[in-house]
């Protein structure tokens, strides 16, 4: 109770004092309003309201529901939208605690870990922050947590034993089927908010099948996972049919580049960025200005150029673009040539170094992108004198992020050593974190918020630190 009250207070603080928006917010609101008032899931193109598939329909459906219930416009319903997200995020805290308790086994440890996870989830500033932002994160985290809890239930027995060789037992048949079906439904619901959510199935299915094979129940495992896949497809069926009927395309997810109909996809520009871009600040200064604002060559870091001649070449292309701020196919092709040449000269930079730098940025960041802080820390003495509050907030949130990650690593190690029955669950959770992290290194604009769907895992595993070793096999 106290943990939930503390979590409520933290979220209300963000809502009432630090509410913010993002570039996608207006698009979601426009889709919701047009869907609600004109029965068209679309946006005006050349003055005509045109059906689109540029975003998945889950979040616009939520916004439209809030507008319908409150009778308010998109702009006037922000507070109600965020208060609803607060309620859903508090529910997520309970789900995370249940996931943590499942990993801990029965008895005293289950209770201790449940309470620890509930406090860690309730007081997590990063997930709480996004309740105050009209974006998909709150719902993506909730449905991901529900799906992960169901998948873990498929591989972690409810009643652990002392036999270290029997650490991958299947639950009862009926529970196995129900958990598999529910996992598929939750993955489907998560996909309606974030189109990459089927990565959950890709990461979890091999572990579930491996446990089924280990127990001599391969057929049962295949049937259950088939049911999970059917459940996922059924959730996505209305959206798929809508796209087939209205847009005459087979599109169960969103378009790969989230592009408007007829919009140029700047693949060459992205290919060039892939050779150097890994900081969110550079996304703001370069990527998100394309076709909207002038791009200043001085805002691009030196590592984006292998020579003065290359810098001059990029500057010449940008000068041409800045003249009318319309990015052409010819300009895109030139960036593609530069990107391919840079990759040919230094393939490890493109395929290893920059992706690893993106991993560090995604995971080890103060996560202040939706807060009124600049993130300035250096030079230390000057920043301390000129913007102390900003510096303290940045360093403090950075430290909290590090603490959560370190606790998760410690909890994973402790559980692996002390509770063999939970190892399959740890492997499943770790597979999802690894797969999603690798995926995020490949997208055009790697934003730290995309890692937040992994935070149910971080928190649930971190809570295992508070388990008592001498009672971990308690019945």
N, C-alpha and C positions, 0 to 999 in steps of 0.2 A: 504493500500500500504506500509506504513512504517513498519507495523508489519510483512508483508511478506518479506520485504527486511532485516529486523533484523533477521527473522528466517532463511533466506538464508545465511546470514553472519555467524550465529552460526553453521549451518550445514556444511558450507564450512570449518570453523575452525576445526571441528572434522575430516572431510575428509582429509584435507591437513596436519593436525598436529597429530591427534590421531587415524588414521586408524589402525585397528587391525583385527585379525582373531580369530577363535575359533576351537574347535575340529571338529565340524560338517562342517566347511567351506570346507575343503579338500574333504570330502565325497560328498557334494553338487556339487562341481566343477568336481569331477570325474564322477558323474552321468550325469552331463550336457554335458561334453565332449564326453563321450561314446554314449550318446543319439544323439548328433549332428553329430558326425563323423562316428559312426558305426551303427546308428539306433537301438541301444540296450540300454534300460534303465536298466543298470546293472553295475557291477564291476567285476574285475578279481578275481576268486576264484580257487586256485590251477592251475593258469596259463590259465584259460578258462574264457572268458567274459560271465558272467552269469546274466540273468535277476533277479532282486530282487524287493522287495516292502518295503525295509527298511526305506525309507523316502517318504513322499508324493511328487507328481511331480511338484507342483507349482513353488517352488523356483528353482529347476534345469531347468525348462522350461524358467524362466526369465534369468538365467545365460546363457543358450544355445542361447537365442535370442540375448543377448548382444554380445556374441562371434560371432554369425553369422552376425550381423549388422556391427560390428567393424572390423571383420576379424582378431581378435586377439585371442591368446590362453587364457586359464583360468587365468594364472598368469599375463599376460599382460593386461587383461581387468578389473582389479580390480577398477581402477579409474572410468571407465565408469559405472561399476556396481553401485558404490557408488553414482555417480552423478545422475544416474537414481533413486536411492532410495531417494536422496534429493528431487527430483521433486515430487515423490509420497508422501513423508512425508509432503511436503508443501500443497499438495492437501488434505491430512488428516486434516491439521489445519483448512481448510475451512469447511470440513465436521463437525468437532467438534464444530466450531462456529455456524453452522446451527442447530446442535443438541441443543446447549445451547439456541439459539434464540427460538426454538420450545417450550422449557420448560418455557420461560419467557413470552410468550403471544405476543400480537401485540403492535405496537406503539413505544413510546420512549424507553421502557424497552427492547424490542426486539433488537433495534439497540445498546443500551448500552451494553447489555449482549453479543451480537454478537462480538462487538469490544473487549470487555474484554476477551472473550474466545479465540479470534484470537491471542491476545497478549500472553495469558497464554500458548497456544499451541505452538506458534512460538518460544517462549523463554524457553520451557521445555527442560532442558539439557538431560533428560533421553531418551526421544524418539529421540531427535536429535542425541545423541551419537550412536544409532544403525543404523543410515544411513551410518555410517563409518565402519560397520561390515557386511561382507557377511553372513547374517543370515536372517531368515524368519520374524523377528519382524516387520520391516517396513510395509510389506504387510499384515501381520496378524492384525496389528493395523488399517490399512486403511479399510479393508473389515469388520472388527468388528465394526468400527465406522459407516460405511455405513449401516450395518444391524441394529445396535441399533437405528440409526436415523429413519429408516423405521418402526421398531417395535414401537418406541415411537409415531410416527405419527398415529399408529393404536389406541392408547389409549388416546392421548392428543389432544383435539379439537383445531382447528386452531384459532377459535374465542372464547376466554374464556368469561364467564358470571359472574355476581356478585352472583349468587345463589350458596351458599356453599354446597347445597345438590346435585347439578348437576355437580360433578367434574369428571365424567367418561362418556363422550359422545363419540359416534363413529363418525368418519368423513363420508363424503358422500360415497355412495356405490362404485362409480368408483375409487375414491382415495383409498378407503380401499382395494380393490382388487389389484390395482397397487402396493401399498405399501407392501402388503403381498407377492406378487410374487417377487418383488425386494428384499425384506428381505431374501426370500429363496435362490435367486441367490447369494446374498452376503455371506450368511452362507456357501453355497457350495464353493464359491471361497476362503473364509477363510479356509475351511477345506482342500483345495488343498495345503495349506501352513502349517497349524497346524491341526493335526488329531482330536484334542479335541474340535474344534470349534462348533460342533453340540450342545455343552452345551448351546450355545446361544438359540437354539430352546427350549431346555428343560427348561431354565429359563424364557423365554418370553411367551411361549404358554399359560401357566396357567393364566397369567395376562390378556392376550388378550381375552381368553375365558371368564374370569370373567367379564370383561367390556362388552362383548357381551351379557352375561346373564343379567347383570344389566340393559341393554338397551332393553331387550326383543328381541334380534337379535341373538340368539344362532346359528340358522341354517346358518345365514350369516357369523358368526365368524368361524364356522366349515368349511364352504366352502373356505373361504379365507385362513385359516391355512392349509387346505388340498392342496390348490394351492401352498402355501409356501413350503410344504413338497415335492410336486412333483417337484418344481423348484430346490430344493436342490438335490434331487435324480438324476435329469437330468444332473446337473453339474457334479455329481460324476459318472455318468454312463460310460463314456469312460474309466476312471481309473478302475472301477469295472470289465468291460468287458475285459480289458487288463489283469488283474490279473486272471480272470477266464480262458481265452484262453491260456495265456503264462505260468502261474504258476499253473493252475488247482486248484484254490482256490477261495472261495467267500470272498473277502477282499475289501470292499469299503473304508476302512481306512488303516492306517499303522498297523503293528503288535504291540501288546500291549507293548512289551519290546524292540521294535526296534532292534531285534536281527537278525544276519545273518543266512542264511540257515544252519542248523546243529549246530549252536552255542549253548553252554550251557547257559541257563537262570539261573542266580544265585539267585533263589528265597529264598533259605535258608539264604544266605548272606544278602539279602535285608530285610528279616524278622528280622535278628539281628540288622541291621542298623536302622530299624523302631523304635527300643526301645531307641535310643539315638541321632541319627544324625539330626541336624537342621541347622547347619551353612554351608555356601557355602565353607568356607575354608576347612572344613572336607571332603566335596565332592572331592575337589582337592587332598587332602592328602590320602584319602582312596578309595572312590568309583571309581574314574576315573583311578586309578592305577591298578585295577584288570585286570589281564591277559596282562598287559603291563609293569609294573614296580614292584619293591619290595615294600611291605608295611611295614613301620616301626611301631612296637608296641608303640613306644614313641610318635608317631604322633596321636595316638588315645586317646581321652580325658578320664579322670578317670571315668566319669559318664557312660561310656560304659561297666563298670565292676561292678558287685555287690559284689565281694569278690576278695581277692588275688588269690584264686584258679581259679576263672573264668578268671582272667587276664592271669594266667599261661597257662590255656587251650587254650585261643585265641592265645597267643604267640607261643604255640607249633604248632597250625594249620598253622599260618603264616610262621613259620620257614620251615615247609614242603612245603608250596606254594612258598616261596622265593627261594627255591633251584632250581626250574626250571621255575618259574613265569607262570605256567600253572595251572589254577584253576580247580580242579576235582570235579566230582559229590559227591565223598565221603567227601571232605572238605566242600562242600556246605551243605551237610546233617548235618555235625557237627555244622556249624554255625546256621542252622535252629533249631537244638535242643537247642542251647544256647539261641536263640531268643525266642523260645516258653517258655522256663523255666523262662526267665526274664519277659515275659508278664504275665505268671501265678502268679509270685510273686508280680508284681506291674502292674495290668491291667490299672489303671488310668494313669500311666506314658506313656504307649504305645498309649492309645486311647484318652487321653485328654492333658496331660502335654506336650509331645513332639509335637503333632500337633499344640497346641497353640504357642509353641516356634517357630515352623516353620512359623506360621502366622506373628508373630512379625518380623522374619527375612525377609520374603518375602515383607512385606509392609514398614518396617521402617529400611531401609538400605541406605548407601550412594550411592549404585549402581555404583561402580567403577570397576566392574569385567572386563570391556573392556577398562579401562584406565590405564596408566602407574603409578599407585599409589598402595602402599602396604596396605593402610588403617590403618596404625599404629597411635594410638592416646595416648595410655597409655604406660608407665607413662608420664604424661603431661609435666613436666619440662624437662625430658630427650629428649622426642620426639621433643619438641619445639626447643631445641638446636641442635639436630642432623639431623632432617628431617622436617623442618618447612613447606616447600612447600607441602609435602605429607599430613601433619597434617591439614593445612588450606584447602586443596582441599577436604579431607575426611569430615571434620567437616562442611564445606560450603555446600557440596552436600547433606549431611545428613540433614542439616537445611532446605534446599530447598525442599527436599522430605517431611519433616514434614509440612512445610508451605502449600504445595499443598494439603496434606491430611486434614489439619485443615480447610483450605478454603473450601474444598468440604463438610466437615461436617457442617460448618457454612452456606454454601449455601443451603444445603439440608434442614436444620432447617428453614431457612428464607422462602424458597419456600413453604415448607409444611404449614407454618402458614399463609402466605399471598396469596398464589395462589392455592386454592383447586383443580382447574382443572388440575394441573400438578401432583397431588399426585399419580395417576395411573402410570405416567411416572417414577416418583421417585421410586415407588415400583418395577417396571419392571427393572430399572437400578440396584437398590439395590439387587434384586434377582440374577441377573447375577454376580455381584461382590461377593456375598455370596457363590453362587454355585461354581464359579471358584476358590475362595480361599479355600473352603473345598476340592475341587478336588486336588488342588496343594499340600495340606498337605499329600496326599496319594501316590504321585509319589516317585520314588526311589531317585531322585536327585533334590530336590526343589531349582530351580534357580530363583533369584529375577527377571530376565528378563521376566519370564512367567507372571508376574503381569502386564506388560506394556500394554497388550491388554485391561486392565481395565482403563487405563489412559484417554481415551476419555471421560469416565464417570466422573472421578475425575475432569478433566478440565472443562467439560461442567457444572457440578454442582457447582464447585468453582466459576465460572463466575456469578452465580446467586447472589453472595454477592454484586455485583455492581448494582443490580436492585434497582429502587426507589419504595418504598412501596406505595406512594401516587399516582403512575401512573400505578400500576401493572395490573389494569383491563381496561386500556385505550384501546379504540377501534380505 
